[in-house]
C-alpha cells in the first residue's frame, strides 16, 4: 500500500465534532506536507491570519507578502481531505497569480473563471465547488478564456458590482449559489489586498516560493503543476531595477493623515480632510564583508537607490555592516549621495534587524545588499528585500529575493 493511501486510511473522512478549530488547521497543514509535500512547503512560506469571515479560507499577496486567511470554525466544518483540497486550491490561485491577473476585470466573472481553471485538477474538492461541466464548458482552459465564455451568461454591470439582472443575493451581498450560479468556496474579495503589490513584485514573490519549495522536495513536483513550476523556474528575466523600484514604492504607501488644508468631501468645514502620506522611512543595509566587496555591484545598487530616492520625500538610513554595524548614515532625498565603503571579515546579518527594531520611527521596509552568508533572525515583521550577489543565497525563508546579475551590474 502506498504511503498516501495508508495516511488516507488513518484519517477521518468526516469533520471531527468538538475538535479545536485552530488545531484542525495545523493538522491539515501536516497532512498536506505528508501527502503533497510540494504544496505543503509552499504553504509554509505564507503568513497566516485567523479571522471570523464568510468563507473558510482565502489567499492573497499583501505588500509583497503571501498571506493565508482562515476562519477556523468554517474551515473545520469540512472533512479532512476537503480541507486539504481547499488549501491546495488556494495555493494554485497564487501559482497562477490570479489575484493580480484579474485587475480591471468584472469581479464575479473572474472569480468563477479562475475556479473553473483549477478545480478540475484538485482532488477531493467539495461537491458544490464551481466546475466547467456545470456551465457546459470543457476542462483545461485558462482563466481568461473561461472569463470570455462566461461573460454572456452574466448580465454585467459596473466593474465594482456583481452585475445586474435577476441573480439573487444572500445577506452578505454575495450571489446566492444555485444550480446555474455556483460561486467560489474560498474568499476572493481579499484579492483586492493584492492591489498594493505591483505585478512584477508579485511575480518575484511567487518565484521565491516556488524555488524554496522545489529545493525542500528535491525537485519532486506534482504532475498537475509540473509545467507551471518549470515555467516559474525558467522565467523571463525580471529587471532588478524595476523590482527594486516597485518594492520601495509599495513600502512607501503608509496611509493617510488629517489636514485642515483640504476640505472633507462629506462633512465640508466641520471635519478635516485627508491626504496621502508619502514620506518613506527606509533602512538600507550594505554587507561590507570580503565576499561582497565588489565595487561595480555596490555602485550599481547605490546609483539605482539614489535615482529612486530623489523621486520622492524620504528618509533613508544606511548601515554598513559585516559581523557588526561599522557605520551609520542618514540622508534626506535631496542629500543622497552614492558612496562605496570597503570592509572585511565574516558576516552576521542579525545586528541590522536588531537596529531596525530599535528605530523611531520604525522603517517601512529593509533592503539588504548581501551574499546571504551568515546567521539571520528566524522571523521578521518588516518587509525585507534581499538584494543578493550573483552567487549569493537567501539566508532565511522570509523576505523577497532579488538577484543582481553580472551584466546588469555594469549597465548603468
Residue, then its C-alpha position, 0 to 999 in steps of 0.5 A: x500500500x502506498x504511503x498516501x493511501x495508508x495516511x488516507x486510511x488513518x484519517x477521518x473522512x468526516x469533520x471531527x465534532x468538538x475538535x479545536x478549530x485552530x488545531x484542525x488547521x495545523x493538522x491539515x497543514x501536516x497532512x498536506x506536507x505528508x501527502x503533497x509535500x510540494x504544496x505543503x512547503x509552499x504553504x509554509x512560506x505564507x503568513x497566516x491570519x485567523x479571522x471570523x469571515x464568510x468563507x473558510x479560507x482565502x489567499x492573497x499577496x499583501x505588500x509583497x507578502x503571501x498571506x493565508x486567511x482562515x476562519x477556523x470554525x468554517x474551515x473545520x466544518x469540512x472533512x479532512x481531505x476537503x480541507x486539504x483540497x481547499x488549501x491546495x486550491x488556494x495555493x494554485x490561485x497564487x501559482x497562477x497569480x490570479x489575484x493580480x491577473x484579474x485587475x480591471x476585470x468584472x469581479x464575479x466573472x473572474x472569480x468563477x473563471x479562475x475556479x473553473x481553471x483549477x478545480x478540475x485538477x484538485x482532488x477531493x474538492x467539495x461537491x458544490x465547488x464551481x466546475x466547467x461541466x456545470x456551465x457546459x464548458x470543457x476542462x483545461x482552459x485558462x482563466x481568461x478564456x473561461x472569463x470570455x465564455x462566461x461573460x454572456x451568461x452574466x448580465x454585467x454591470x459596473x466593474x465594482x458590482x456583481x452585475x445586474x439582472x435577476x441573480x439573487x443575493x444572500x445577506x452578505x451581498x454575495x450571489x446566492x449559489x444555485x444550480x446555474x450560479x455556483x460561486x467560489x468556496x474560498x474568499x476572493x474579495x481579499x484579492x483586492x489586498x493584492x492591489x498594493x503589490x505591483x505585478x512584477x513584485x508579485x511575480x518575484x514573490x511567487x518565484x521565491x516560493x516556488x524555488x524554496x519549495x522545489x529545493x525542500x522536495x528535491x525537485x519532486x513536483x506534482x504532475x498537475x503543476x509540473x509545467x507551471x513550476x518549470x515555467x516559474x523556474x525558467x522565467x523571463x528575466x525580471x529587471x532588478x531595477x524595476x523590482x527594486x523600484x516597485x518594492x520601495x514604492x509599495x513600502x512607501x504607501x503608509x496611509x493617510x493623515x488629517x489636514x485642515x488644508x483640504x476640505x472633507x468631501x462629506x462633512x465640508x468645514x466641520x471635519x478635516x480632510x485627508x491626504x496621502x502620506x508619502x514620506x518613506x522611512x527606509x533602512x538600507x543595509x550594505x554587507x561590507x564583508x570580503x565576499x561582497x566587496x565588489x565595487x561595480x555591484x555596490x555602485x550599481x545598487x547605490x546609483x539605482x537607490x539614489x535615482x529612486x530616492x530623489x523621486x520622492x520625500x524620504x528618509x533613508x538610513x544606511x548601515x554598513x555592516x559585516x559581523x557588526x554595524x561599522x557605520x551609520x548614515x542618514x540622508x534626506x532625498x535631496x542629500x543622497x549621495x552614492x558612496x562605496x565603503x570597503x570592509x572585511x571579515x565574516x558576516x552576521x546579518x542579525x545586528x541590522x534587524x536588531x537596529x531596525x527594531x530599535x528605530x523611531x520611527x520604525x522603517x517601512x521596509x529593509x533592503x539588504x545588499x548581501x551574499x546571504x552568508x551568515x546567521x539571520x533572525x528566524x522571523x521578521x515583521x518588516x518587509x525585507x528585500x534581499x538584494x543578493x550577489x550573483x552567487x549569493x543565497x537567501x539566508x532565511x525563508x522570509x523576505x523577497x529575493x532579488x538577484x543582481x546579475x553580472x551584466x546588469x551590474x555594469x549597465x548603468 
